Amino acid sequence: MNKKPLRSIGYDFIDPEFLPEGKNEYHLRNFQNRNGINYRNLSAYEIEVLVRNRNTSDDWNKIQVSDAFNPELVKNCKFFGLVRIGKLESIALEYHNLTMPVGLYDSTIISCDFGDNVIINNVKYMSHYIIGNEVMIANVNELHVTDHAKFGNGIIKEGEEEDIRIWLEVSNENGGRKILPFNGMLPGDAYLWSKFRDDKELLEKFKEFTEKKFDKQ
């Protein structure tokens, strides 16, 4: 267990050595967030309403919102780092007979982006997520993205050691037919990779194809 200053929560997500020249820690986040929302800083009135509704932030200047943001729909939340929130309307969303009001309630939110009319309710710890429009997330203890998350893909990023690469051991338990998983993999891909183990050139090509599907950042 490590001790860090409170002011570090929500910041320095990307190690400076991995930042391209002239870029800050938000450059990949800005690239990935393509919802088209124009965010702005909070007004004095919006901050007043948020404080009245028992919300806190380490820096209110780091909370950005759309012009259709309704501060009355954010209650009892703790914010850390850069948080961007889209439109919030006084409506409810229903999915499979689960109906909940739009807004952010009773949650701890760290450096996240939200689209329009989201429901974030009783999420105890949510860190570094980009959430789309009309998404419902409720009663979750932890949603946490790390700076080395691969989301199940068998890749390594620039500067990482080969031994942390994720492999899937298929067909048998001794790892002799292991394969690299990747988003969109089909059963036929796994079969070819695990079947022709003697064809080293083919296996190397499979690995190369997997690497090329992703950005090493």
C-alpha positions as CSV (number, residue, x, y, z in Angstrom):
1,M,0.0,0.0,0.0
2,N,1.3,3.4,-1.0
3,K,0.6,6.8,0.4
4,K,0.0,9.8,-1.9
5,P,-1.1,13.4,-1.5
6,L,-4.9,14.0,-1.9
7,R,-4.2,16.4,-4.7
8,S,-2.9,13.5,-6.8
9,I,-6.3,11.9,-7.2
10,G,-7.5,12.3,-10.8
11,Y,-4.2,13.7,-12.1
12,D,-1.0,12.4,-13.8
13,F,-2.8,9.4,-15.2
14,I,-0.2,9.0,-18.0
15,D,3.4,8.8,-17.0
16,P,5.2,11.8,-18.5
17,E,7.7,9.6,-20.3
18,F,4.9,8.2,-22.4
19,L,3.5,11.6,-23.4
20,P,4.2,12.8,-27.0
21,E,6.0,16.1,-27.3
22,G,3.6,19.0,-26.8
23,K,0.8,16.8,-25.5
24,N,-0.8,16.6,-22.0
25,E,-2.3,13.7,-20.1
26,Y,-5.7,14.4,-21.7
27,H,-4.7,14.0,-25.4
28,L,-5.8,10.4,-25.8
29,R,-8.9,11.1,-23.8
30,N,-9.8,14.0,-26.0
31,F,-9.2,11.8,-29.1
32,Q,-11.4,8.9,-27.8
33,N,-14.2,11.2,-26.7
34,R,-16.0,11.9,-30.0
35,N,-19.5,12.8,-28.7
36,G,-19.3,16.3,-30.2
37,I,-20.4,18.0,-27.0
38,N,-18.9,21.5,-26.4
39,Y,-18.0,21.7,-22.8
40,R,-17.6,24.9,-20.8
41,N,-16.7,25.9,-17.2
42,L,-19.3,26.1,-14.5
43,S,-21.1,29.4,-13.8
44,A,-21.1,30.9,-10.3
45,Y,-24.8,30.0,-10.0
46,E,-24.2,26.3,-11.0
47,I,-21.4,26.0,-8.5
48,E,-23.7,27.4,-5.8
49,V,-26.4,24.9,-6.7
50,L,-23.9,22.0,-6.7
51,V,-22.6,22.9,-3.3
52,R,-26.1,23.3,-1.9
53,N,-26.8,19.8,-3.1
54,R,-23.9,18.4,-1.1
55,N,-21.4,18.0,-4.0
56,T,-17.7,18.6,-3.6
57,S,-14.8,19.0,-6.0
58,D,-11.1,19.4,-5.5
59,D,-11.2,22.2,-8.1
60,W,-14.5,23.5,-9.5
61,N,-12.6,24.9,-12.5
62,K,-12.0,21.3,-13.5
63,I,-15.7,20.6,-13.8
64,Q,-16.9,21.3,-17.4
65,V,-20.4,21.0,-18.6
66,S,-22.6,21.5,-21.7
67,D,-24.9,24.4,-22.1
68,A,-27.9,22.1,-21.4
69,F,-26.4,21.0,-18.0
70,N,-28.8,21.1,-15.0
71,P,-27.0,21.3,-11.7
72,E,-30.1,20.4,-9.8
73,L,-29.7,16.8,-11.1
74,V,-26.3,16.3,-9.5
75,K,-26.5,15.4,-5.8
76,N,-24.2,14.2,-3.1
77,C,-21.2,13.5,-5.4
78,K,-17.5,13.8,-4.9
79,F,-15.5,15.0,-8.0
80,F,-11.7,14.7,-8.5
81,G,-9.7,15.8,-11.5
82,L,-11.2,16.9,-14.9
83,V,-14.8,15.8,-15.1
84,R,-17.0,16.7,-18.2
85,I,-20.8,16.3,-18.1
86,G,-23.2,16.6,-21.0
87,K,-26.9,17.6,-21.1
88,L,-29.0,16.6,-18.0
89,E,-32.8,16.8,-18.4
90,S,-35.5,16.2,-15.8
91,I,-36.6,12.9,-17.4
92,A,-36.3,9.2,-16.5
93,L,-34.8,6.4,-18.5
94,E,-36.2,2.9,-18.5
95,Y,-34.5,-0.4,-19.4
96,H,-36.0,-3.8,-18.8
97,N,-38.5,-2.4,-16.3
98,L,-35.7,-0.5,-14.4
99,T,-36.7,3.1,-14.4
100,M,-34.4,5.8,-12.9
101,P,-34.1,9.6,-13.0
102,V,-31.4,11.2,-15.2
103,G,-28.5,12.7,-13.2
104,L,-25.5,11.9,-11.0
105,Y,-26.3,10.8,-7.5
106,D,-24.3,9.5,-4.4
107,S,-21.1,8.7,-6.4
108,T,-17.4,9.4,-6.4
109,I,-16.2,10.4,-9.8
110,I,-12.6,10.8,-10.9
111,S,-11.6,12.2,-14.2
112,C,-14.5,11.0,-16.3
113,D,-16.4,12.2,-19.3
114,F,-20.2,11.9,-19.6
115,G,-22.5,12.2,-22.6
116,D,-26.1,13.4,-22.5
117,N,-28.7,12.3,-20.1
118,V,-26.7,9.7,-18.2
119,I,-27.7,8.0,-14.9
120,I,-24.8,7.5,-12.5
121,N,-26.4,6.4,-9.2
122,N,-24.6,5.0,-6.1
123,V,-21.3,4.3,-7.9
124,K,-18.8,4.2,-5.0
125,Y,-15.7,4.7,-7.1
126,M,-15.6,5.6,-10.8
127,S,-12.3,6.5,-12.4
128,H,-11.1,7.5,-15.9
129,Y,-14.2,6.3,-17.9
130,I,-15.7,7.8,-21.0
131,I,-19.5,7.3,-20.8
132,G,-21.8,7.7,-23.8
133,N,-25.3,9.1,-24.1
134,E,-28.2,7.7,-22.1
135,V,-26.2,5.2,-20.1
136,M,-27.4,3.8,-16.8
137,I,-24.9,2.7,-14.2
138,A,-26.2,2.0,-10.7
139,N,-25.2,0.3,-7.5
140,V,-21.6,-0.5,-8.5
141,N,-18.7,-0.5,-6.0
142,E,-15.8,0.1,-8.3
143,L,-15.3,1.0,-12.0
144,H,-11.6,1.7,-12.4
145,V,-9.4,2.1,-15.5
146,T,-5.7,2.0,-15.1
147,D,-3.0,3.5,-17.3
148,H,-2.0,0.1,-18.5
149,A,-5.5,-1.4,-19.2
150,K,-5.7,-3.5,-22.3
151,F,-9.4,-4.5,-22.0
152,G,-8.6,-8.1,-22.6
153,N,-6.4,-7.6,-25.7
154,G,-3.0,-9.3,-25.9
155,I,-0.9,-6.3,-26.5
156,I,1.7,-4.3,-24.7
157,K,2.2,-0.6,-24.8
158,E,5.4,1.3,-25.6
159,G,8.0,0.7,-22.8
160,E,6.3,-2.3,-21.3
161,E,8.0,-5.7,-20.8
162,E,6.9,-8.7,-22.8
163,D,6.2,-10.8,-19.8
164,I,3.1,-8.8,-18.9
165,R,1.4,-9.6,-22.2
166,I,-2.0,-11.4,-21.8
167,W,-2.2,-14.9,-23.4
168,L,-5.1,-17.3,-23.6
169,E,-4.3,-20.9,-23.0
170,V,-6.7,-22.9,-25.2
171,S,-7.0,-26.6,-26.2
172,N,-5.0,-27.8,-23.2
173,E,-3.7,-26.7,-19.9
174,N,0.0,-26.6,-20.4
175,G,0.0,-23.4,-22.4
176,G,1.5,-25.0,-25.5
177,R,-1.3,-23.7,-27.7
178,K,-1.7,-20.3,-26.2
179,I,-3.0,-17.4,-28.4
180,L,-3.2,-13.6,-28.1
181,P,-6.8,-12.4,-27.7
182,F,-8.0,-9.4,-29.5
183,N,-11.3,-7.5,-30.0
184,G,-13.3,-9.1,-32.7
185,M,-11.5,-12.5,-32.6
186,L,-13.6,-15.3,-34.2
187,P,-13.5,-19.0,-33.2
188,G,-11.7,-19.6,-36.6
189,D,-8.9,-17.2,-35.6
190,A,-8.4,-19.1,-32.4
191,Y,-8.5,-22.4,-34.2
192,L,-5.8,-21.5,-36.8
193,W,-3.6,-19.9,-34.2
194,S,-3.7,-22.9,-31.8
195,K,-3.6,-25.6,-34.5
196,F,-0.5,-24.8,-36.6
197,R,2.0,-24.5,-33.8
198,D,4.9,-25.7,-36.0
199,D,4.6,-22.9,-38.5
200,K,6.6,-20.2,-36.7
201,E,6.3,-17.7,-39.5
202,L,2.5,-18.0,-39.4
203,L,2.4,-17.6,-35.6
204,E,4.6,-14.5,-35.9
205,K,2.3,-13.0,-38.5
206,F,-0.7,-13.6,-36.2
207,K,1.1,-11.7,-33.4
208,E,2.0,-8.9,-35.9
209,F,-1.7,-8.6,-37.0
210,T,-2.8,-8.4,-33.4
211,E,-0.2,-5.7,-32.6
212,K,-1.3,-3.6,-35.6
213,K,-4.9,-3.4,-34.5
214,F,-4.0,-1.1,-31.6
215,D,-2.1,2.1,-30.9
216,K,0.9,1.4,-28.7
217,Q,0.1,4.5,-26.6
